[in-house]
Amino acid sequence: MKYHIKLVKGAEDEIIKTPVMNKKKSVSLNMNFTEKELQLMKAISGLKGNVENDQIIKAFIKSKLSYGI
């Protein structure tokens, strides 16, 4: 809420309700990786076998963020 107070004799004060700005925003990121980079990320994250590219990226990010725990 915002309060607008006028410092003039005889003026009435106002209370203005502002909308809540805590709405979630959707963001998409586009990243391009070479096959060599994906294979390196796969090796670092410890994945084995047939996995999709998005699984490699998610596992790599997870392994880097949990480093030192």
N, C-alpha and C positions, 0 to 999 in steps of 0.2 A: 504494500500500500504506500501511496505517496500522499503527503500532507502538504497542501498549498496554503500557506499562511500569508495573508496580505497585511503589511504593517501600516495600514491606513485606518484611521478612525471610521467606524461605521461599516467597514467591509466585512463580508462573511467569509469564514474559512471553508476550504473545500477538502474533502477526502476522495481521492481518486484511486480506484482499484486497478492495478496493472495486471496483465495476464502473466501466468507462471511461465518462465522461460527455461524450465528444466526438461524440455522435450528431447528425446533421443533423436540423433541424426544418423542417417545411414550413409556410410562412406565406402566406396569401392576403390581398390588400388589395383593398378595394372602393372605387373612386373614381368620382364622377359628374362629368362635364363637359358643359357646354352645347355646342351646335353652333358657336356663336361662338368659344368657347374652343378647340375642336378645330381650327377653321379657322386661328386665330391660331397654335396650336402647329404646324400643318402648314406655315404660311408661315415660321415661325422655323427649323424644322428643314430647310427647303429641299426638301421633297417636292413632286412634281408629279403630276398625273393622278389616277386613281382608286386610292385606297388605303383600307385598312380602319382602323378606329379604333385597334386595338391596334398597328398599324404606325406610326401617327402618334405615339402615346404613346411607343413604344420609340425612335423616331427623335428625338423631342424630348428625352428623357432622355439619350440618347447624345450629342446635340449640346451639351447643357448640361454634361455631365460632361467632355467633351473640349475645352471652351473653354480657350484659352490654351496648347494643346499645339502 
